[in-house]
């Protein structure tokens, strides 16, 4: 049964038509990886789902509730649809614990003690509990990204969006972050990922979508997309990925 539905979504930046009629259905507990060259629309699609960008046409719904267009309760949407960015976006003047608990306490009305208890449990899960009172500038990139994942999880979202979350990391830190995402996938969290980590996409995805010039040009199971793509443009993209050693 469809859980996240994206129907004929169009997004413009002035004359630039970034998303050109994207339609996608994601079932509950499914992990969908968005692949494609930079500028193909992957990050923009994620931002539209979380209402960080308005769409000009189409409709997005989560569990039957429309979350696009006028009158959407953005705070409620973002409690149900968490997002992790490639650049961490932690508040530098706040401790790790404060970064993680700010939204549930201030926006969600969760009692501080309850929010901190959940935050500490999640920080422990990703090996960051001992950094709860540290500040972001004292953390490595990989540690900051783990905190950002916890911040997205603390409100217990129904869907997690991940936007190139390893792009800003040193290569030796990538594995630690991907291990957390792999565990979340095994736990059954519904996820939509924009990623350049093709080996990881092949391993964890239930569906892979190749985006090209604002459209989903091809979609299918990982084995089909990576081993027998139907579209010439998909084959060209993957051949370059293989040549660069990333698959």
PyMOL commands that set and color helices and strands:
alter all, ss='L'
color gray80, all
select helices_A, chain A and resi 42-49+74-80+96-106+112-125+129-131+136-138+141-153+171-186+198-204+222-227+232-243
alter helices_A, ss='H'
color red, helices_A
select strands_A, chain A and resi 2-13+16-27+31-35+57-62+65-66+81-84+159-163+190-194+207-212+215-220
alter strands_A, ss='S'
color yellow, strands_A
deselect
rebuild
show_as cartoon
